[in-house]
Amino acid sequence: MVIQVVNFNLEGITNYEYLGATKEVAPAFKELSGLRSNVWLTDEENATCSGVYTWEDSQSMENYLSSSFYDEVLGNNPAFVNITYKA
């Protein structure tokens, strides 16, 4: 099992808009191969967001990070900046 922690800042959108977007995209995460669970956290005061993902294995995590889904949702989204992750 692999735990991945992702952190990023919001830019150009409010926390409320971010929360609305998470509700729209959440069902798609259920389809990710190897994802056991995910928890999204927000620090509205500092415009900081985090995600804690539990993967079956490191390959599942790497498949997500190299996917077009990751690029669309997080990697190439101009509203999310300073993206970092640790596993």
Backbone torsions as a table, in degrees:
resi	resn	phi	psi	omega
1	MET	NA	144.0	-179.3
2	VAL	-127.5	132.7	174.4
3	ILE	-104.3	129.0	179.4
4	GLN	-119.7	129.7	176.9
5	VAL	-114.7	123.1	-179.2
6	VAL	-112.6	136.2	176.1
7	ASN	-129.5	144.3	175.8
8	PHE	-160.6	166.3	177.4
9	ASN	-111.1	150.9	175.0
10	LEU	-86.9	142.7	176.8
11	GLU	-142.0	119.0	176.7
12	GLY	86.1	0.0	174.7
13	ILE	-135.4	156.1	178.8
14	THR	-87.1	166.1	175.6
15	ASN	-61.0	-38.0	178.6
16	TYR	-61.4	-44.0	178.0
17	GLU	-64.9	-38.9	177.3
18	TYR	-61.6	-46.4	179.9
19	LEU	-61.1	-37.8	176.2
20	GLY	-62.8	-40.3	179.5
21	ALA	-67.2	-37.0	-180.0
22	THR	-65.0	-35.3	179.0
23	LYS	-66.2	-34.1	179.6
24	GLU	-71.5	-39.2	-173.3
25	VAL	-91.2	-17.1	-176.0
26	ALA	-52.3	-44.2	-179.2
27	PRO	-59.2	-31.3	-179.2
28	ALA	-67.3	-28.2	179.3
29	PHE	-67.0	-27.1	177.9
30	LYS	-63.6	-21.4	-177.6
31	GLU	-89.2	-7.0	-177.3
32	LEU	-71.8	125.0	179.7
33	SER	-65.4	127.6	175.8
34	GLY	88.5	-6.2	178.7
35	LEU	-83.5	119.5	179.9
36	ARG	-88.9	-40.9	179.6
37	SER	-161.1	159.0	172.3
38	ASN	-148.7	144.6	178.4
39	VAL	-131.1	130.4	178.5
40	TRP	-107.8	135.9	-178.0
41	LEU	-125.5	148.4	176.6
42	THR	-133.9	145.4	172.0
43	ASP	-119.5	89.4	-173.0
44	GLU	-59.1	-39.4	-177.3
45	GLU	-59.6	-36.3	-178.3
46	ASN	-105.6	7.9	-179.6
47	ALA	51.8	40.7	-178.9
48	THR	-115.4	138.0	178.6
49	CYS	-127.1	153.3	179.0
50	SER	-140.8	157.5	173.2
51	GLY	-137.3	137.6	176.0
52	VAL	-117.3	115.3	-175.3
53	TYR	-113.8	137.6	173.8
54	THR	-111.5	118.4	-178.0
55	TRP	-108.6	149.8	175.6
56	GLU	-60.9	-37.6	-178.8
57	ASP	-159.8	169.9	-177.2
58	SER	-66.7	-30.1	178.7
59	GLN	-64.0	-39.3	177.4
60	SER	-61.4	-42.1	178.0
61	MET	-64.1	-46.1	-179.9
62	GLU	-62.9	-37.7	177.2
63	ASN	-61.2	-41.3	177.4
64	TYR	-64.1	-48.2	-176.9
65	LEU	-63.0	-25.7	-179.4
66	SER	-100.9	9.9	-176.4
67	SER	-90.8	158.2	174.5
68	SER	-67.2	-28.4	177.1
69	PHE	-61.5	-46.1	177.3
70	TYR	-59.3	-46.1	-179.8
71	ASP	-59.5	-42.5	-178.6
72	GLU	-68.7	-43.5	-173.3
73	VAL	-80.9	-41.6	-172.3
74	LEU	-128.9	-55.9	-169.8
75	GLY	-56.6	-41.7	-177.9
76	ASN	-111.1	17.1	-179.6
77	ASN	-86.2	117.1	-176.9
78	PRO	-66.0	-14.1	178.7
79	ALA	-80.0	-12.1	-178.5
80	PHE	-115.8	117.6	-177.0
81	VAL	-125.3	164.9	178.6
82	ASN	57.9	43.3	-177.2
83	ILE	-74.7	127.5	173.6
84	THR	-135.0	155.6	173.3
85	TYR	-149.5	152.4	175.9
86	LYS	-133.8	145.0	177.3
87	ALA	-126.3	NA	NA
